[in-house]
Amino acid sequence: MSLSTPQRPRPPREHPPLRAETAPGAPRDAPAPGRKLFARLPMRIGPADREVLWLYLLTRVGIWTTAYCTRWLFPDTDGTRHAGSLLLSWQRWDWWHYLHIAQQGYFPGRSGPWTPDWDNREAFFPGFPFLLRAVHTVVPSWAAAGALISLVAGGVAVLALARIARLHLPEAAGQRAALFFLLSPCAVFLAAGYTEALFLALALPAWLAAQRLNWPLAAVLTCLATTVRVSGLFLAAAIAVHFLVTARTASHWRRLPWLALPALPPFLYSWYLHAHTGDWMAWKHAEERGWYRDFHAPWEAWKNTWHAAFGHSQATGYALMSQAELLTMLVGIVLCGLLLRRRRWAEAAYIALSLWALGTSYWYTSIPRATLLWWPLWTGLAAWSLRSPRVKTAYLVVAAPLMTVFAVTFLSGRWAG
């Protein structure tokens, strides 16, 4: 799931052109299926990969420098002469849910949705909290453990994104896609102790494996991704579509059962929640209680978000976020349309499912943050910028200031104004 803002009261009711492939879903050098699990996911770091990792390192230095300055400019206590630990800047909102799950589990002391002031922690899937607990056994600070997970996972994710871009585009596209991704307005969440970096570190290599027709590896990585976010099921659907589009031989079809593997973690998690709450969909109902993610028709969600953005019913901080939500929804719709036009069915399915999940709540929540998971957006921007050099300049001029604003507001704890 994607949650980026503190819970707020319910108000009274009143992309760029994408390059087409010569064969849909098939990379230029896709080998025949049937080899070992890791045979078609190159592990060697080449010169182009090193350039991408260097870019990633530089942006991490920039993010942490911003965090340091923000800590001094916006301390938690006015007038203080001590800014406090740098790690305190990253301990915001969703982090506390992950931390409490890692420390206490989901239902400590038989507490749960039936107790007053319940924090709805079952809305968060267990993959990140469990890894956080494991890393904490060797890293004493919980916040440092979370930052370390995101640092390593982010490096894996950006490397995989660059390789996906290079599958069908010139080599320079890999670095372009990474640059646009790392300087996107919500890129600050890649450094926080949140799930985006970890999810992408599993989802993007899974997609890369699927592109190389390594279905067992794609299924295993997608299975791990579904332990982190429910978005893993959207990835599983996209990989299933890609499987059907590329199916050619009997050997190919014998790998069909692998596609069921990603459904296992959500089923086991639902079974666990049912055992403790009697509710198979307890995670979904927790979203509804805490973040108003109960189902509404898409036009109702748009109307409610528009009212929050421009109806003067919310504080200015919330209104600005709602405006960003509306704009990003439009970007997603355009992106999905372009993917369909290019007959990139699998990627279109992934974006469409994401938009449906995000666009059918009471109002839009966390759509800008969700763009981090839309790898076709970043590869599409890279392709567009290679054809039109001014695209890169325009993107950087607009995105870099927005990224700074998002980073400072998040790190200062002033996200909602």
Secondary structure, DSSP 8 states (H G I E B T S, - for coil): ----S----------------SSTT--TT---S-S-TTTTS-----HHHHHHHHHHHHHHHHHHHHHHHHHHHS-SSTT-S----GGGGG--THHHHHHHHHHH-SSGGG-STTSTT---GGGS-SHHHHHHHHHHTTSS-HHHHHHHHHHHHHHHHHHHHHHHHHHHS-THHHHHHHHHHHTSTTGGGGTSSSSHHHHHHHHHHHHHHHHTT-HHHHHHHHHHHHTT-THHHHHHHHHHHHHHHH--SHHHHTTGGGGGGGGHHHHHHHHHHHHHHS-TTHHHHHHHHHH------HHHHHHHHHHHHHSS-S-HHHHHHHHHHHHHHHHHHHHHHHHHHTT-HHHHHHHHHHHHHHSSSSS--SHHHHGGG-HHHHHHHHHHHHH-THHHHHHHHHHHHHHHHHHHHHHTT-TT-
